Amino acid sequence: MRSPRRVVVDWFLRRLTARRRRYQRFVYNVPERLKATIRPGDVVLVDGDQRISQAIKYLTMSTWSHSAIYIGDALLRRDPATRAEVHRRFGREARHLVVEALVEKGVIVSPVVKYIDFNIRICRPQGLHRDDVDAVMSHVIDHLGRRYNVRHIFELARFFFPVSLVPRRWRRAALTFGSSPSGRAAICSTMIADAFERVGYPILPELVLIDAGAPGPWWKRWLGYDSGPPSARFRRANTAAITPRDFDLSPYFEVVKFNHLGDPRFDYRQIVWEDAPHAHNGNGAAAPSQGAGPRRRFQRLRPAFLSRSSAT
């Protein structure tokens, strides 16, 4: 029999993870192109469709509410029992997995195509050494099975308050206010940030300027000589405050295009705009009329960004 506290927590979780009635997709993702483009160690940012997703996006002033890290077939290279279990659960998708932390399930492994119908973005750490990639993936894999430990009800209840009332300078702090270290795992980016922190890879560190040294002799100062440019050091960021948008803003992560914008043959002149049914494309052919319907218009775009999906 569940305790009254567990009943209340489960009710909060159901409300927070309830799906929104409306969700707007901005692009159709091609599974084959996604799998061919993504690499182990890449961070996948997701525009979620849950109530808690809306709160996180508003508090972080970002499009992204969730993050996961791609591990590919790393679990298939483990012991035979793990390999057999992964094959049983995911079948053909066992070679394309991500590790993520969810409020309702804790840290789990999922196929990357789970988010194929969402707005997603790939952020790739630049120049990360192969052994450090393995260390990052090992860190997140070791977290599998950890669950979200709610020590206080208000760790979930704070997401029910009108987030518009939170002043801008306090919005990031509102994500972790009152949370225990284990409770912060609900903010999925914390686990990923910890993994990169262990290998010394920066996300959004603070730049600290340090004076070059004591001023020189008076005559050098009088003649206008200086003591040289100041040096700079990186100050480690608090990983508990890292949010999904930080990977998008970081200069150390590259945004990787995998849809039609990632196709070198993409030609914007091939796009058929709905408000210009009689416009001509770059080859001089007339565009189909509006009576052709959305399916035919979408097929008209296939040469622009879907023609190579089967080859990849």
C-alpha positions in Angstrom: 0.0 0.0 0.0 1.4 3.4 -1.0 1.9 6.1 1.6 -0.1 9.3 1.5 3.1 11.1 0.5 3.7 8.8 -2.4 0.1 9.3 -3.6 0.6 13.1 -3.6 3.9 12.8 -5.4 2.5 10.5 -8.1 -0.4 12.9 -8.6 2.1 15.8 -9.1 4.1 13.7 -11.6 1.0 12.8 -13.6 0.0 16.5 -13.9 3.5 17.7 -14.7 4.1 15.1 -17.4 0.6 15.5 -19.0 0.9 16.3 -22.7 0.0 19.7 -24.1 -3.1 19.9 -26.3 -1.2 21.6 -29.1 2.4 21.1 -30.3 3.9 22.9 -33.2 6.5 21.2 -35.3 8.7 23.4 -37.5 10.4 20.6 -39.6 9.9 17.0 -40.5 12.8 14.9 -39.3 14.1 12.1 -41.4 15.1 9.1 -39.2 17.8 7.8 -41.6 19.5 11.1 -41.9 19.4 11.6 -38.1 21.1 8.3 -37.5 23.7 8.9 -40.2 24.6 12.3 -38.8 24.6 11.9 -35.1 27.8 10.7 -33.3 28.5 9.3 -29.8 28.9 12.2 -27.3 26.5 14.5 -29.2 23.8 16.3 -27.1 20.3 16.1 -28.4 18.1 19.1 -27.4 14.3 18.5 -27.4 11.3 20.9 -27.5 9.1 18.8 -25.2 5.3 18.5 -25.2 4.6 18.2 -21.5 3.4 20.8 -18.9 6.8 20.8 -17.2 8.4 21.4 -20.6 6.5 24.7 -20.9 7.7 25.8 -17.4 11.4 24.9 -18.1 11.3 26.7 -21.5 9.8 29.9 -19.9 12.2 29.9 -16.9 15.2 29.4 -19.1 13.9 31.7 -21.9 14.7 29.0 -24.5 13.1 26.8 -27.1 14.6 23.7 -25.5 13.2 21.9 -22.4 15.0 18.6 -22.4 18.4 17.2 -23.3 19.8 13.7 -23.8 23.2 12.4 -24.8 23.8 10.0 -27.7 25.7 6.8 -26.8 25.0 4.9 -30.1 25.8 1.2 -29.6 27.9 1.6 -26.5 25.7 -0.8 -24.5 26.2 -3.5 -27.2 29.9 -3.5 -26.4 29.3 -4.4 -22.7 28.8 -7.8 -21.2 26.8 -10.4 -23.0 23.8 -10.1 -20.6 23.6 -6.4 -21.2 23.9 -6.9 -24.9 21.1 -9.5 -25.0 18.8 -7.3 -22.9 19.4 -4.3 -25.1 18.7 -6.3 -28.2 15.5 -7.7 -26.7 14.2 -4.2 -25.7 15.1 -2.2 -28.7 15.7 -4.6 -31.6 17.1 -2.8 -34.6 17.3 0.5 -32.7 19.8 -0.9 -30.2 22.6 0.7 -32.2 21.1 4.2 -31.9 20.4 5.0 -28.2 20.4 8.0 -25.9 20.7 8.3 -22.2 18.3 10.8 -20.5 16.9 11.8 -17.1 13.2 12.0 -16.8 11.1 13.2 -13.9 8.8 10.3 -13.9 11.2 7.5 -14.8 14.7 8.6 -13.6 17.7 7.9 -15.8 16.9 5.6 -18.6 18.1 4.6 -22.1 15.9 5.2 -25.1 16.2 5.0 -28.9 17.0 8.4 -30.5 14.0 8.0 -32.9 11.8 8.4 -29.8 12.0 12.2 -30.5 11.7 12.0 -34.3 8.4 13.8 -34.2 9.6 16.6 -32.0 11.6 19.7 -32.7 15.2 18.7 -31.9 18.7 19.9 -32.4 22.1 18.2 -32.3 24.9 19.9 -30.4 28.4 18.4 -30.9 31.4 19.0 -28.6 34.2 20.2 -30.8 37.6 18.5 -30.6 36.6 16.1 -27.8 39.2 13.3 -27.7 38.0 9.8 -28.3 39.0 8.6 -24.8 37.1 11.5 -23.3 34.1 10.7 -25.4 34.2 7.2 -23.8 34.6 8.7 -20.3 31.5 10.9 -20.9 29.4 8.0 -22.1 30.6 5.8 -19.2 29.6 8.4 -16.7 26.0 8.7 -18.0 25.7 4.9 -18.4 26.7 4.4 -14.8 23.7 6.6 -13.8 21.2 4.3 -15.5 18.6 3.2 -13.0 18.8 6.2 -10.7 15.4 7.6 -9.9 14.2 11.0 -9.2 14.2 11.3 -5.4 11.6 13.9 -4.2 12.5 14.9 -0.7 10.1 17.8 -0.6 6.8 18.2 -2.3 7.6 21.8 -3.3 10.4 20.5 -5.6 7.5 19.6 -7.9 4.9 22.1 -6.7 7.0 25.0 -7.8 6.2 24.2 -11.4 2.5 24.8 -10.7 2.9 28.4 -9.8 2.5 31.0 -12.5 6.1 31.2 -13.8 5.4 34.6 -15.3 5.5 36.0 -11.8 9.1 35.0 -11.3 11.5 37.9 -12.0 13.9 37.4 -14.9 17.0 37.3 -12.8 15.6 34.6 -10.6 14.2 32.3 -13.3 17.2 30.0 -13.6 17.5 29.7 -9.8 13.8 28.7 -9.7 14.7 25.5 -11.5 16.9 24.3 -8.6 15.5 26.1 -5.6 15.0 23.8 -2.7 16.3 20.8 -4.6 18.6 18.2 -3.1 21.6 17.0 -5.3 19.6 13.9 -6.2 16.5 15.8 -6.9 18.3 18.1 -9.4 18.7 15.0 -11.6 15.2 15.9 -12.8 16.8 18.7 -14.7 18.2 16.4 -17.3 21.1 18.7 -18.4 22.7 18.4 -14.9 23.7 14.8 -15.5 25.2 15.6 -18.9 27.0 18.7 -17.6 28.6 16.6 -14.8 29.8 14.1 -17.5 31.6 16.8 -19.5 32.9 18.5 -16.3 34.7 15.2 -15.4 36.8 15.4 -18.5 37.3 19.2 -18.2 35.3 20.1 -21.3 33.6 23.6 -21.0 30.0 24.4 -21.6 29.5 28.0 -20.5 32.4 28.8 -18.1 32.9 32.2 -16.6 36.0 34.0 -18.0 38.0 35.6 -15.2 40.6 38.2 -16.1 43.8 38.2 -14.0 46.3 41.2 -13.9 49.6 40.5 -15.6 51.5 41.4 -12.5 52.8 44.3 -10.4 53.3 47.6 -12.2 56.8 48.2 -13.6 59.2 51.0 -12.7 57.9 54.6 -12.5 59.8 55.6 -15.6 58.1 52.9 -17.7 54.7 54.1 -16.4 55.7 57.7 -17.1 56.7 56.8 -20.7 53.5 54.9 -21.2 54.7 51.4 -21.0 52.3 48.9 -19.5 52.9 45.6 -17.8 51.5 43.5 -20.6 48.0 42.3 -21.3 46.0 40.6 -18.5 45.7 36.8 -18.6 42.4 34.9 -18.3 41.3 31.8 -16.7 38.1 29.7 -16.8 36.0 29.4 -13.7 34.0 26.2 -13.6 30.2 26.6 -13.8 27.8 25.1 -11.3 26.6 22.1 -13.2 23.3 22.1 -11.2 22.5 25.4 -12.9 23.2 24.2 -16.5 20.1 24.1 -18.6 19.4 22.6 -22.1 19.8 26.0 -23.8 23.4 26.3 -22.5 24.5 23.6 -24.9 22.9 25.6 -27.7 24.5 28.9 -26.6 27.9 27.4 -25.9 30.7 28.3 -28.4 32.3 24.9 -27.7 29.3 22.9 -29.1 28.6 23.0 -32.8 25.0 23.0 -34.0 24.8 20.1 -36.6 22.2 20.2 -39.3 20.8 16.9 -40.3 17.5 17.8 -42.2 17.2 19.5 -45.5 19.5 22.4 -44.5 22.2 19.8 -44.0 21.8 18.7 -47.6 24.4 20.5 -49.9 21.9 20.2 -52.7 19.2 22.2 -50.9 17.8 24.9 -53.1 15.4 27.4 -51.5 14.1 28.1 -55.0 12.5 24.6 -55.0 10.2 25.5 -52.1 6.5 25.8 -53.0 5.0 28.5 -51.0 1.3 28.2 -50.2 0.6 31.9 -50.9 2.1 31.8 -54.3 0.4 28.8 -56.1 1.3 30.1 -59.6 4.9 31.0 -58.9 7.6 29.4 -61.0 10.6 27.7 -59.5 14.2 28.2 -60.4 13.9 25.7 -63.4 11.0 27.6 -64.9 8.4 25.0 -64.1 5.1 26.1 -62.7 4.4 25.2 -59.1 1.3 23.0 -58.4 -1.9 24.8 -57.5 -3.4 24.9 -54.0 -5.8 22.2 -55.1 -3.0 19.8 -55.2 -3.3 19.5 -51.4 -0.6 19.5 -48.7 0.6 15.9 -49.5 1.5 16.8 -53.1 3.2 20.0 -52.0 5.2 18.0 -49.5 6.2 15.5 -52.2 7.2 18.5 -54.4 9.8 19.3 -51.7 11.3 15.8 -51.7 14.0 16.6 -54.3 15.2 19.4 -52.0 15.8 17.5 -48.8 14.6 13.9 -48.9 16.1 12.5 -52.0 19.4 11.4 -50.3 17.8 10.0 -47.1 17.8 6.4 -48.4 21.4 6.6 -49.5 22.6 7.7 -46.0 
